[in-house]
Amino acid sequence: MVQGRWFPSGSDISLPISLRESVFGRGMDALDAMAQHVVVYESDVPVAAARLWWQDGAFWIGDIGVLADQRDRGFGDLLVRLTLYKALTHCASLIRLECPSEVEAFFAQYGFTTDGEENGLKQMSILGENVQLSHCGGNCAECGHRSAECVPKALREN
């Protein structure tokens, strides 16, 4: 079973930090004190993590990382959807992120647009009102193309 668990600000974040170290090779930083972290588990084994924080008038998504041996299974997609959903539950009007050029297309599929580049990273954003967590815009009951694509890959039954 695949599930996500949130670690709110002030909680023990050693697990999300250890996943970040495994994926990105870096540990804690100043943003961790203000961030909420999410870990995705498969069969009670942590496989991926991300963080979400509020800064300068926007919610920021960062450090979306999946362990190397767990990639291409939909866990990154699930992390993006979890962080977007969490931001929307806090009435996010703007959601931002920074990413390397090679993953720009990954975030574009969720509606993020590139605002520029700084320090070799793409600056991307999406307005909260433009976030679509499903292909049918949340109107699944009337969706004319219901398919497995409406369910995140990590949650599909094989």
Summary of the structure (lengths in Angstrom):
residues: 158
radius of gyration: 15.4
end to end distance: 11.6
largest distance: 45.8
contacts: 434
relative contact order: 0.14
helix: 34%
strand: 33%
